């Protein structure tokens, strides 16, 4: 992911949507804060195992993370992401 759209990185968006700090995510995933930051900036790609752990942490389908394509702007992308998160919560509560 390039620097121009790093603000639309799925990992960053998940963290923002859940109102978590980078350190909180890193602690939950048991990785360095700098590593989470590098993933969010598109400088590093998480392993399949780490992507799976992200999915568990944020309670969404791992395939959604793997296939995520941002919308044309931040607002549309966040709305799309929040819909997925809300749907996942509904499925868990059923």
HELIX and SHEET records of a PDB file:
HELIX    1   1 UNK A    3  UNK A    8  5                                   6    
HELIX    2   2 UNK A   10  UNK A   17  1                                   8    
HELIX    3   3 UNK A   22  UNK A   29  1                                   8    
HELIX    4   4 UNK A   33  UNK A   40  1                                   8    
HELIX    5   5 UNK A   48  UNK A   58  1                                  11    
HELIX    6   6 UNK A   62  UNK A   67  1                                   6    
HELIX    7   7 UNK A   74  UNK A   93  1                                  20    
END                                                                             
